[in-house]
Amino acid sequence: MSDVKVTPRGARRRSETDERIVTSVLAIIQESGLRGVTVEAVTSRSGVAKTTVYRRYKDRFELLAGVLEQLSPIPEYRRIGSSRAGLVALLTDIQAVFEERVGLRAVGQLLASDEDLTRGWRDRVVSPRLAAMRQFFADGVRDGTFEPELDYDVVVELVTGGMVVCDAMRGEVPDDWAETVVSILWPMIHRTRPTSDGR
């Protein structure tokens, strides 16, 4: 007896339709921000009939909330060692998430807005990545790798803001952006003096 599970055609078609809707919503957000997401824009972009979209979502607010819920969950960030390579890896991952999920231009809008429409996106997609950066620096201060006197909230703001501005001015963030940023940042944050316990 075979253990292969066969997906019913209707369920498969529904899944494909949901994927087209999600992909279209994310593409519109990257181009026009959350305000650009309307049922009409999504149907035009996705090729999914308006009646089909309305069977799933009663309005654009439900559509945005529904797509947010369908996004893959926030990854559990592994403990990245307080090293130069660890910081490059973390920033590279955050850059990729911001570019693929909401687009870097939209990240600034999400951080600046407190509307109900954007709060969920900010809290689900953007804030956890910024928290991971803060935790990375806090871990490095605790283990003696990073200078304890620096304001790492400001460092996180500089890095995040720099990413958004780079995208706005250049039209994209270069693949080596994280490496370049870390090469500038590392001499400032890396602790070269021994700590009180001799490390």
Buried (B, 14 or more C-beta within 10 A) or exposed (E): EEEEEEEEEEEEEEEEBBEBBBBBBBBBBBEBBBBBBBBEBBBEBBEBEEEBBBEBBEEBEEBBBBBBEEBEEBEEBEEBBBEBEBBBBBBBBBBEBBBEBBBBBBBBBBBEBEEEBBEBBBEBBBBBBBEBBEBBBEBBBEEBBBBEEBEBEEBBEEBBEBBBEBBEEEEEBEEEBBBBBBEEBBEEBBBEEEEEEEE
